[in-house]
Structures are given as C-alpha cells and as structure tokens.
C-alpha cells in the first residue's frame, strides 16, 4: 500500500501540470506582446500575457480544445490543443485603415433598456430644440427637472427634482461633484450649453459610487470629449434684452492624444425695468470662461488611459435699482444694489488602467477654489471655498456579476464673512463662519444578473466618517425586471444624507431684510427615498410610429430636514432641525410619439405633494406647483434642412410664504395663480452653418412686481425671494452656429 501511495505521489505533480498549458505570444518581429488575451473558444476562461509575453492557462474541464490569442491591432490566432503542454502564438499586425465615420441622428431623449436605474439621456439632438445658453436652460423640454429661480435680482437658479430643493439632487460634471457649497448658487449657470454632450437624469436613490447625496435624484452632465466632437464650433447668440453670448470650441487629435479647448463669454444686457419698480428685471451679467481638456487612450481598451481637465471662470452680476452704480453705491443706505464677483479655477483627472476585460482600476480626483465678493444692499458677503475630491475604484467583471469597490475622500474648507453697513434693521447674524469637512469613505456595489439578463439587481453600501458628525452608513438597492422585450419595471430604495451650507445655498436670505435666527446647532439632513417606475416602448413594423410610455412614483421621507421657517415671523427666517414628518410624493406620467421619422410629440404630467406636519396639521411647502403639464412638438423633414420645435408648460397654483402679519400693502396671497408659457424655435441648416431663432414665453406672462416693499428696499419687509413665475416676460433671441466636423 505504501508503494502505491508513493507512486501516486510521484505522479500527482505531473497530473497537475497536465491540466495547465504554458505558452508565449509574439508579433511578426518575434517581439513579446504584453497584455495579449488568451482564452478557450466558447468559454469565459482566459488569461493575459505578462511583460515577457508568457502565459499559463488552465485546461481543466475544457471540452473544446481550441485556444485563441488576440491583441488590439493584430489578427487573432487559434491553435488546436491535442496533447501539447507548450504553445507559441505569432500574431500578425493588421493594416491600419483610415477612420470610418458613421453618422446618424440620435433620438433627443433615450431611456436605457440596460441600466438598472431608470436614466433619461438628453442628447445634443434634444438640446438644439432650445437656446440652451447654459446648463440651467437645458431642461426646457423636460418633465423630470424643473429649473427654479431662487432670487429675482441675481437671477440665480437651482434644478429641482420631485419638487424638492436643488440641494437634494446631486449635480455631477463628468462624474465629479463640482457643484456644491459656494458653487451651488451660480455653478450650474457657468456650464455653457455648447460644451454639453449628454445629460443623464435619474430619480431617487442612485448608485453609491459618487457619494452619499442624491436624495431626490442625480443629474450627471457629460461634456464633449476631445476625440468625439467637432474640430471647430463657433456660436453667437443675442436676445431682445441685448444680452450677448459667444462660444468657441477647438479640438484636435494626434495618435492616442486628443485635446479640446473651450472659450465662453457673456456680455451684459441693456437695463430693463418693465414693472417701473426701479429694479432691473434681469441682472447685468459678464462672464469669461476658458477650459482645456486632454485625453489619452480609450478607457475600454487594455492599458493606460487618462483625461485631465482645467477650467477657469470669472463672473460679475450686477442687479438692484436701475440707478445703482457698483463703483460708488456698494453698501449704500440710499440706493439698493447687488454685485457678485466670482473667480474659480478648477482641475480634475480621470486616470485608469484596464488590466484586461475583467479587471480595471480608475482614479477620480478633482479640486477647485472659489473666491466670491458680494454686496446685497447693506449686507457684505465675502466667501472662499476650497474643495478636494478623490475616489480610487476597482472594477471586476466575473460570471454574471460586476463589482465596483473603492475608497473616497472629500475635503471642504468654506470661510464666510458677513458684515452690515448699517444697523437700522437690527439684524444679528453678522460674523465669521467657517466650515471644515474631512470625509474619508469606503464603498462597494455589486450588480447581479439572473434569468438570462431579464432580472438585474444592484446592491450598494458605503460608509463615511465625517470629522464632525461621525460615521454615516448609506445602503441602497435597485431592481430591474424585463417583463417583456419592451416592457421594463424598476424599483429602488435607499438612504441619503448631506450637510448644510446655509448662506451659500440660500443667497435669497442675504438679499432680503429678514433677520436669520439659528435656533439650534444644525445636524446633517437625512432621508429615505423609494420608488417604482414602468417603461413601455413600442414601434410598428414599418417604423412609421414609435415611442414610449413611462409612469413612476417616488416618495421621500426625511428623518431630519433644515428648511428656513418664513411663516412664524415675516421679518425673520428661523433655522432649526425638523425631525417631524416631512414628505415628498411625486407621480409622473409621460407619453412620447414619433411619426414617420419626422414629427415628435411628447406630453407629460407631474403631481407633487410636498409637505410637512406641524402640530398634526399638514402644511404644503412653498413654491411647488402640485400639478404641472408639459407638451412638446417637433417637426424635422428627412432632408434635415430645418426643424421647428415648440413646448408648452402649464403650472398649477403654488403655496406662498405667509405674509399676513405684514402691513396690508406688503401682504401677498396665500397661493399663486396658475399660468402657461409657450416657447418656440426655428433652426435652418446651411451645411456648416446653423441659423436659429426663437421666442420664450411667447404670450408674455409675467409675475408683476415680485419684490415685496420695492418702494422702500431698506424696510423690514423687503423681500426678493417670493418668486413663483417668470418676471421678465417675452424673450426673443437669434443665433448662428458654425462647425467643422472632425477629420
């Protein structure tokens, strides 16, 4: 028996070695090829060659003994394995062909059938249906996102989802959280529409990879990539207020390197006061922005790839009374004016190394510094913010799974200095405020696929250690099920949290005469969001009719929410934690039809029930229309010579802040009145030129005299934040685009 065991022991290593195939891969110059892929035909079993071109692959349980070697730029080779233990591949370089460009017309809005999260992709086709001067203007034809003016004098805007303030959705630029803190109020307006390639919108709790926010949703803005955009794009725009925009994009490519340089400027409008209230209807805006983006390689190919972006913008906004002179009247107690001066440099990089089809490592890193000097009447607001963000992510594809895991780090240093040039209003919140955040985090997210990809399940968790508020846990899960080929149901649930930057996120508080009262130390805002949606796509056999129907419902329940209390005292804004019932219910239905590849019709309905309970009584939150309809119409002939686009928005009534304790002349109704706006645009193509002209708010609806106590801007009742509708009326514009396609 011992003899047999000894013989088996001698044979065992040979049995093991017989289950392995060793080999080498070289090119036609007999040089080793590093990173070549070796795999068995018809299986997922594969390996890659090392820095000597060598490999070792298992042959256990392989019925089809065909071994394949492949490498980018080379012809694949196949060897039949009979009893070999060592093989050598000689791959021949393929001839380089001239680049073939396939052009086609993408749909304006694409809802992915693959992603587990319902994601609306807004393409350049859709963006050209409106002026889209900046990011805030890119949602005129959308149901999901509502741009909202937060301060009529500076014309600052936010992007709302599910009826909640824009701070509760996460706005990403190329996957980076560059819109936060001090950059929140004006940041979305600094991204020119000509730089935007795609916008991805998703509601509710999303992936944990980019952070712990996105309570109500996520907006990821994908800017144009150097190797995939036009060589040259010029755009000139002017409106009837004589505000001028100019954009220039220049791109080139050489070998694996490509570059995109962008310049953008806005020159101020003429002074306009249609209300005769002595206040400008829109601020005088001057902006200069330049950016440069380098790209190396392709993130889908094996090996190194990298992108580096640099951007700098300078912006000045002047508003207030028509006779305000920013050189002499800053802080004046006789002339009310506003001036905002911003300088912001930023840098970011996305660098990765794809080991093979299974393994990938990516580094995301970004930083920006914003310097802002402002005057709001007699309030001086100076602020500086430095942000740093880093995320190292490892990606693994195995069997029917995709795992993404890594670590992240966030740093925010915000310094705010508030002072008053008079003491007439007895405001108490002057002083220096500092916010320092250091937040390391760890995350993991796995995608499971079952039933031949009919069922997709994403499970994600992250933990973050806040230097002030301690450890925060964020779990999320998402499900997608394909009921039929064109019928998809999705559901998601998860938590989110965020810290509050009160002044930078609520500039309207500084503009008004209200005193700001901090009733207690503020804690992080936290909420649970869950939702379900159904998407049904359809098309006829001859493709003369196609489209989709989508319906969804989302509910957000806050465990803690910080919302300024404007109702208890109209001369004060009371800031405190609210841990009672605060809920947002959002229902949306949308139907999109495309006829004969020429005519598009879309109609959508939004129902928003956003409220909190005080003393058992339900209280609607202000500035939210409970009912909203949107209808869009587009016509484009098959020649693509021109296209005509129109959209109609109907907004239901909105609750307004309580002003009953004001003197009667400064009181406002409890609810706004419903209103409708109609926008239209005509675009004509002349080969390399596109000429477009349009009109927003064709029937000139205006919320007249939106400023409370405009007669005396230094009274305790002065307030510019009560904006529920358009304030500047009809806007007529025209523009020209010139472009050279990439070679």
HUGI-V622865 format. One line per field, one symbol per residue. phi: phi as a letter, one per 40 degrees, with the letter a starting at -180 (. if undefined). psi: psi as a letter, one per 40 degrees, with the letter a starting at -180 (. if undefined). A space follows every 50 residues. Layout:
BEGIN
phi = ???
psi = ???
END
This chain:
BEGIN
phi = .ccccccccccdcccccccbbcaabbcccgccbcgccbacdgbccaabcc cbgcaabcbcfbcccbbbbaadgbccbbbccbbcbabbbbcccccccccb bbbabcccbbbcccccccbcbcccdccccacfcadcccbcbbccbbcbcb acccfcbbbbbggbdcccbccbbfgbccbagccccbcccccccccccabb bbcgcbccccibcfcciabbcbcccdcbbccabbbbbabccgcbbbbabb babafccaabbbbaabbccccbaccfbgbccaccbbabbbaabbbbgbcc cchcaabbbbaabbabbbahccccbccbbcgccbbcababbbbacaaaab bbbccacbbabbbbaaaabbbbbbbbgbbcbbabbbbbbaabbbbbbafb bbbbaibbabbbbbbbbbabcabccfcbccibbbbbbbbcabaaabbbbb ffgcbbbbbbbabbbccbbgcbbbcaabbbbccadbbbbbaaaibaaacb bccccbddcccccccbbccaccbccbabbaaaabbbbaacccgcaaiabb aaabbbbccaabbdccccaccbbcbacbbccbbbbbbbbabbbbbffbbb bbbbbbbbbbabbbggbcbcccgbccbabbbbbbbacccfcaabbabbbb bccbcbdcbcccddcbcbccbcccabbbbaabbbcbfcbbbbaaabfdcg cbccfcccgccbcbccbcabccbbacbbgcbbaaabbbabccc
psi = dddddddddddddddddeeihiaihiaeefiihheihhihheiehiiiia eeeiihiiehfhdhfhhihiiheihiihhhhceiehihhhhhhihhiihh hhiihiidhhhhedhdhhhhhhiddddeeidfdiddeefdeiddhhhhhe hddefiiihihfeiieeeihhihfehgegibdeddeddeehideehdihh hiiahaiedeaebfdeahhhhhihideeiidhhhhhiiieefhhihihhh iihhbeiiihhhhhihiiiihhgdefeeihdiihhhihhhihhihhahee iiaiiihhiiihihihhhaaidehheddeheiedhhiihhhhhhiiiiih hihhdaedhihhhhhiiihhhhhihgbehhhhihhhihhihhhhhhhhbf ihhhiaiihhhhhhhhhhiieiedefieeiahhhhhhhgiiiiihhhihi ffedhhhhhiiihhhhddeahhhhiiiiihhgdadehhhiiiiiiiiiih gdddegdddddieiihhhdihhiihiihhiiiihhhiiiidefehiaihh hihihhhhdhihhhheddheeihhhiiheahhihhhhhhhhhihhfedhh hhhihhhhghiihhfehhhiiifhhdhhihhihihhidefdiihiiihhh haiiiiihfdeiideeiiidiiiiihihiiihhhhgbeihhiiihhfdef hihhgehhfddgeeieehheegheaieeahhhiiihhhihii.
END
